[in-house]
Amino acid sequence: MRLHEVLYDFQSLIEYIYFPLQSILSALTVMRDGRSIEIANIGREGAAGLAVLTGAARSPNRMIVQFADGALRIRAEVLRKIVDRDGPLRTSLLEHQAHYFVQVSQAVACNGLHSIEKRCCRWLLMTHDRLDTDVLPLTHEFLAMMLGVRRAGITEVLRTLQEKKLIKCSRGKITIRDRSGLEKQACECYQIIKQEYYPLL
């Protein structure tokens, strides 16, 4: 996988199901003017493209590589045949899809109701959950795109979090310094999503 590679675009055919190893994938809703916002992300706990199991052939979102560190993939039609023969596998994959929908619905509420700072803390924590490092390879510009806000707004939020000694910012990297403090700054959405995903993680 390549960083920021587009695996599916909106309404593109889902040819492969991707199972991230240490990668993280982001599902984005993209507006006509090019602005976008992340509505969910997927790491080693799940798979991208599972909409095909519910009968969909095309992607409801743009799916990009947020962090690139490998994945397994299988052709969608092959997985559908396997799932049709294997009840437990189908149950497991559909269970993940149900957890994914919880994340999507919570993100919709969060993006509309909570401050940029709280949303940023939620996003950093969710990413930290899926990586085996405190150092997140992340630019202000990319984080702004994920949260659907201006870069200047993200820079101000990150400055505040750094002053509170919760994170440390350096060129192209954000280091988590105080995870429990970051959780206290995040909105309730993080805990709701965490309860859904921790059994999978």
Secondary structure by P-SEA (a helix, b strand, c coil): cccccccccccccccbbbbbccbbbbbbbbccccbbbbccccccccccccccccccccccbbbbbccccccccccaaaaaaaaaacaaaaaaaaaaaaaaaaaaaaaaaaaccccaaaaaaaaaaaaaaacccccccccaaaaaaaacccaaaaaaaaaaaaaaccccccccccccccaaaaaaaccaaaaaaaaaccccc
